[in-house]
Amino acid sequence: MPRIIYPGISINQKEVKITSAELIKYIRNVLRLKPGEVLELLDGRGTIYSGTIRSVSKAAIEISISDQRKERQQGTALVLIQPLLKGDKMDLVVQKCTELGVTEIYPVTTERTIPRTTRKLHHWRRVAEEATRQSGRTIVPEIHEVTDLRELLPRFSGMDCVKIVFYEHATALLRSISYDRMPEKILYLTGPEGGFTDREIKEAEAAGFRVVSLGGGILRAETASIVSLALIKYHFGLM
C-alpha cells in the first residue's frame, strides 16, 4: 500500500486536507492515486493512519481516515552525534542511518570539521522522511540544530545511558562494552573527516563516553557512521 509522511495528522482525526504543493504533486504524479484509492499516512512518531482518497485537485487532496494503529517500536533509542561532512555525504549518512533505525541525529561542528554550513537542516529532515517511507519504518528520526561538539558533550555528562565514541587510535573494541540489561538509549559519536583532536577525545571521556575502535584500517567518515550503527545493533541484539 502506498505511504506518505504527513506529520500534521493527529490522533482520532477523521478527515485530512492536504494543501502542500509538494505532497499533492507526489500523490498525483508519482503515486498516481485517484479518488477511491487507499493509502497510509505516517505521522513520523509511530502511528499509521489508513485512508481513502475522496478528491484530488491541483489545490488540495482530501482523504477520509478509516483506521489508525500504533506500530511496535524497538525499546532502545539510537542517537548519532555526527560531525558535518562535505558535499552530499551527510545525505548518505542521514539516509542509511534512518534505514537502520536511528532515532535522533545531532549534527555537530568539531575542531577539524571542514564544512561549516548550517543551512541544510530542512533538507536533511526531508532525506530522513523519504528514507523512513522507503524502508518501511514509521519513526522519522529527529534531526537537531547544528551545534558545536564541545557545547553538546556536557549535556550528556550525567545521562544514564550507553555512550560510545569511535576513534581510530583506540585499542578497545565494541565487544568490550558489557551490559546487564538492555539500555534505554545508546549515544554514539564518530569522527569528522579530519579526525578528532586529543582534547575532543578527553572531553568525550569526561562526559562518560567509552572510546572504542572499529578495528583494523581507517574508514571514510560517512562509512564509519553507518558501519558503527550496524555494529551497535548487532552487539546489543537490536538487529
Legacy VTK file of the C-alpha trace (Angstrom):
# vtk DataFile Version 3.0
C-alpha trace
ASCII
DATASET POLYDATA
POINTS 239 float
0.000 0.000 0.000
1.393 3.466 -0.858
2.575 5.562 2.066
3.231 9.234 2.670
4.764 11.077 5.620
2.270 13.584 6.994
3.304 14.917 10.430
0.294 17.248 10.542
-2.187 14.458 11.240
-3.450 13.993 14.800
-4.939 11.155 16.838
-8.613 10.403 16.064
-8.653 12.767 13.086
-11.268 11.593 10.569
-10.652 13.918 7.629
-7.376 15.210 6.170
-6.972 18.005 3.642
-3.507 18.144 2.107
-2.566 21.518 0.625
1.211 21.116 0.385
2.101 21.570 -3.293
4.941 19.098 -2.951
2.778 16.369 -1.399
-0.003 16.971 -3.909
2.479 16.592 -6.764
3.856 13.397 -5.219
0.422 11.821 -4.734
-0.875 12.871 -8.168
2.186 12.471 -10.386
4.355 9.872 -8.651
1.885 7.614 -6.854
-0.834 8.472 -9.424
-3.584 7.942 -6.869
-7.185 8.757 -7.692
-10.413 9.162 -5.696
-11.490 5.878 -4.147
-7.956 4.526 -3.783
-6.416 3.817 -0.390
-3.117 4.842 1.168
-1.387 5.083 4.532
-0.322 8.281 6.257
2.563 8.190 8.742
2.784 10.863 11.406
6.509 10.163 11.839
6.014 9.239 15.501
4.946 5.627 15.028
1.228 5.864 14.219
-0.110 4.699 10.850
-3.414 6.045 9.516
-5.325 4.184 6.791
-7.337 6.400 4.487
-9.309 6.625 1.266
-8.880 9.499 -1.162
-12.102 11.471 -1.568
-10.988 14.113 -4.047
-7.882 15.170 -5.955
-7.156 18.584 -7.435
-4.169 20.824 -8.046
-5.074 22.802 -4.924
-5.855 20.057 -2.415
-6.281 16.352 -1.768
-8.975 15.248 0.670
-8.666 11.936 2.499
-11.091 10.120 4.800
-9.360 8.268 7.652
-10.835 4.857 8.434
-8.335 3.337 10.856
-5.201 4.010 12.867
-2.686 1.787 14.583
0.490 2.203 16.578
3.459 0.173 15.397
5.570 -1.581 17.997
8.960 0.111 18.163
12.362 -1.044 19.367
12.818 -0.198 23.029
16.302 1.287 22.716
16.776 4.777 21.290
19.779 5.048 18.956
21.299 8.526 18.858
24.002 9.566 16.392
26.270 12.546 17.019
27.514 13.310 13.521
30.234 15.826 12.575
29.334 17.740 9.418
30.662 16.191 6.213
31.481 17.655 2.818
29.179 17.596 -0.192
26.316 15.125 -0.142
27.986 12.767 2.336
25.695 13.979 5.121
22.727 12.995 2.963
24.122 9.471 2.704
24.621 9.197 6.474
21.132 10.515 7.236
19.570 8.199 4.666
21.349 4.978 5.622
21.216 5.528 9.380
17.488 6.230 9.091
17.081 2.944 7.231
18.967 1.222 10.061
16.684 2.711 12.711
18.482 5.715 14.201
16.054 7.776 16.290
17.945 11.066 16.680
20.803 12.816 14.894
22.866 15.678 16.316
24.867 17.361 13.529
27.948 18.968 15.090
30.987 21.014 14.221
34.364 19.966 15.603
37.842 21.461 15.668
38.672 19.760 12.374
35.275 19.901 10.709
35.713 21.132 7.150
32.176 22.273 6.158
30.586 24.821 8.469
27.226 25.319 6.779
24.148 25.026 8.964
21.635 25.742 6.198
20.757 22.168 5.237
18.681 21.184 8.257
15.377 21.235 6.356
16.958 19.229 3.526
18.309 16.557 5.907
14.894 16.237 7.507
13.404 15.653 4.072
16.024 12.988 3.355
15.112 11.294 6.653
11.400 11.366 5.815
11.975 9.778 2.416
14.265 7.103 3.887
11.651 6.343 6.555
8.967 5.852 3.926
11.104 3.746 1.596
12.467 1.499 4.349
9.037 0.708 5.776
9.793 2.342 9.116
7.293 4.556 10.901
9.521 6.769 13.065
11.216 9.716 11.389
14.427 10.478 13.303
14.623 13.865 14.948
17.436 15.926 13.438
18.567 18.648 15.807
20.015 22.054 15.061
23.723 22.097 14.280
25.813 22.781 17.370
29.446 22.643 18.413
30.619 19.326 19.849
32.274 20.978 22.852
28.974 22.657 23.742
26.976 19.468 23.239
29.041 16.941 25.214
28.361 18.422 28.690
24.611 17.924 28.129
25.175 14.173 28.146
27.543 14.132 31.105
25.033 12.975 33.715
22.835 10.946 31.384
22.355 7.309 32.395
22.823 5.534 29.071
25.460 3.832 26.952
27.796 6.388 25.369
30.336 5.389 22.733
32.891 7.309 20.696
34.578 5.532 17.804
38.204 6.618 17.464
40.813 5.270 15.066
43.577 5.256 17.706
41.567 3.390 20.347
42.660 -0.103 21.352
39.412 -1.407 22.872
36.706 -2.851 20.618
32.935 -2.556 20.859
32.653 -6.076 22.252
34.494 -4.881 25.381
31.339 -2.983 26.399
29.201 -5.264 28.548
25.693 -4.642 29.857
23.416 -6.302 32.418
20.165 -5.014 30.946
19.145 -3.576 27.620
19.926 0.161 27.655
17.099 2.602 27.032
19.377 4.829 24.968
22.678 4.451 23.138
24.606 7.548 22.083
27.374 7.122 19.567
29.843 9.581 18.119
32.011 9.080 15.045
34.872 11.220 13.812
34.945 14.073 11.307
36.852 13.848 8.033
39.860 15.467 9.697
39.706 13.201 12.752
39.236 14.050 16.429
41.759 16.081 18.380
43.162 14.696 21.632
41.235 17.359 23.523
37.916 16.270 21.998
38.522 12.650 22.962
39.357 13.679 26.533
36.197 15.787 26.727
34.124 12.877 25.399
35.627 10.596 28.054
34.877 13.208 30.716
31.232 13.138 29.577
31.138 9.363 30.091
31.822 8.125 26.565
33.652 4.826 26.115
36.385 5.109 23.478
36.468 2.147 21.095
37.855 1.250 17.688
36.144 -0.087 14.584
39.068 -2.459 14.129
41.865 -2.504 11.585
42.021 0.067 8.818
40.623 3.583 8.594
37.155 4.067 7.134
35.806 7.148 5.431
33.825 9.296 7.847
30.482 8.548 6.190
31.208 4.813 6.086
32.201 4.796 9.759
28.884 6.340 10.820
26.857 3.681 9.014
29.048 0.715 9.969
29.133 1.845 13.608
25.350 1.793 13.842
25.155 -1.675 12.299
27.772 -2.969 14.763
25.975 -1.381 17.716
22.695 -3.012 16.690
24.414 -6.377 16.353
26.309 -6.102 19.651
23.213 -5.121 21.628
20.895 -7.587 19.889
18.831 -4.960 18.072
19.022 -6.409 14.562
LINES 1 240
239 0 1 2 3 4 5 6 7 8 9 10 11 12 13 14 15 16 17 18 19 20 21 22 23 24 25 26 27 28 29 30 31 32 33 34 35 36 37 38 39 40 41 42 43 44 45 46 47 48 49 50 51 52 53 54 55 56 57 58 59 60 61 62 63 64 65 66 67 68 69 70 71 72 73 74 75 76 77 78 79 80 81 82 83 84 85 86 87 88 89 90 91 92 93 94 95 96 97 98 99 100 101 102 103 104 105 106 107 108 109 110 111 112 113 114 115 116 117 118 119 120 121 122 123 124 125 126 127 128 129 130 131 132 133 134 135 136 137 138 139 140 141 142 143 144 145 146 147 148 149 150 151 152 153 154 155 156 157 158 159 160 161 162 163 164 165 166 167 168 169 170 171 172 173 174 175 176 177 178 179 180 181 182 183 184 185 186 187 188 189 190 191 192 193 194 195 196 197 198 199 200 201 202 203 204 205 206 207 208 209 210 211 212 213 214 215 216 217 218 219 220 221 222 223 224 225 226 227 228 229 230 231 232 233 234 235 236 237 238
